[in-house]
Amino acid sequence: MAGDSPSALRVQLVEQPRLQKLKEMFMSKFGSAPKFYARAPGRVNLIGEHIDYCGYAVLPMAIEQDILIAVEPVQTQVVQLANTNSSYLDFSTSVNNIQINKTKPQWHNYFLCGLKGIQEHFGLNNPTGMNCLLDGTIPPSSGLSSSSALVCCAGLVTLRANGKTLSKVELAEICTKSERYIGTEGGGMDQSISFLAEEGTAKLIEFSPLRATDVRLPSGATFVIANSCVEMNKAATSHYNIRVMECRLATKLLSKSKGLEWKKMLRLHDVQTKLGVSLEEMLTIVEEVLHPEPYSAEEICKCLGISLEELRSQILSQNMQDVSTFKLYQRAKHVYSEAARVLEFKKICSEAPANALQLLGELMKQSHISCREMYECSCPELDRLVDICLQFGAIGSRLTGAGWGGCTVSMVPTDKLNTFLQNVKKAYYQTDGQRLAVENNNLFATKPGRGALVFVEA
């Protein structure tokens, strides 16, 4: 049940080599044993890119790769963080003075987001100090949600260490809000699937209110993740937040043209709801109201009947003040068409027609084209990787995650999986020494994994 709190499993560490190794490293680092372990998975979004923050449903699944943290609550009010990967430096801070540096999205700041979110939710005056050792298997900056998994895991750790409980839905909502401390205006998909995932099923995740519905994926196909090896850090670049703002501006212009209270409208979904029309009709409205040429700030002001000063102070966020042009038509067109593809994807999975795989593959291809051309969140390497995957037998392939780097997800007939993996490895990874060096982590078949949980030594 999605409403429950994350489960706590009692485990024999000898049967869990990774936990056992983490315990040994923890003891050599801190001189005592961890009291519990928390785990939060990464995710792959099968379809529905850049629409969660516009209010639309998405269709991700959790993957086996995760963030795992060994924890010992301590009497001192200090949090000490260490990482099994020595390239991530140790960090410690007082639990009563959490400072999150937005200018440098370092790993410990994501932990602090989750910590601060739980502290503020409960108004904890004297939160418990902790020693924590983190181990991650999600490739960083790959669009598989390593940062959100870390925020979620930190939230779960803080909750447990302070003896509090929350439902998975509440946890997901708190972690979504608290990740914004780092400056990323995310929509909530990553945190929701990290807590609400269940083994063996993808999820349709809807927002306001947050809810998750099982989506049984068709048999006969396997989803394969391939990393383009181009790193993308949402918090370190402005591409992502500019898209969020373009969608907000498109919302305002569409609302104004239809006589709605545009000042109150923030998301493209709100426009559709207020007008009471279908996604197809929204696409027609986009064609009628918005033009494909980029809008200047001045033109936006003219359309809305406001001054440049009002635009800057009331609508544009602090880091958007210098952006001079906005593509509103393209972004709105992507969002409404992608939202329709998500619902169609779910419908095909539910009805399971004989040609389900072909239909789903077609939706994935259309999604990638829209991400590339309308949302402009792809990059040459991702496009090349999608082409290679389709060439070697994928029925559908698309970028996944924010884009501008990171991974593709492909749907491959299970009986062709091994030759597919060999061919993609040869065509994309073995042509490049740097990619080859990390290839094992870069190309893998995956199946729906389970959500966040706590392990206690039996």
Secondary structure, 3 states (H helix, E strand, C coil): CCCCCCCEEEECHHHCHHHHHHHHHHHHHHCCCCCEEEEEEEEEEEECCCCHHHCCCEEEEEEEEEEEEEEEEECCCEEEEEECCCCCCCEEEECCCCCCCCCCCCHHHHHHHHHHHHHHHHCCCCCCEEEEEEEECCCCCCCCCHHHHHHHHHHHHHHHHCCCCCCHHHHHHHHHHHHHHHCCCCCCHHHHHHHHCECCEEEEEECCCCEEEEECCCCCEEEEEEECCCCCCCCCCCHHHHHHHHHHHHHHHHHHHCCCCHHHCCCHHHHHHHHCCCHHHHHHHHHHHCCCCCEEHHHHHHHHCCCHHHHHHHHCCHHHCCCCEECHHHHHHHHHHHHHHHHHHHHHHHHCCCCHHHHHHHHHHHHHHHHHHCCCCCCHHHHHHHHHHHHCCCCEEEEECCCCCCEEEEEEEHHHHHHHHHHHHHHHHCCCHHHHHCHHHCEEEECCCCCCEEEEEC
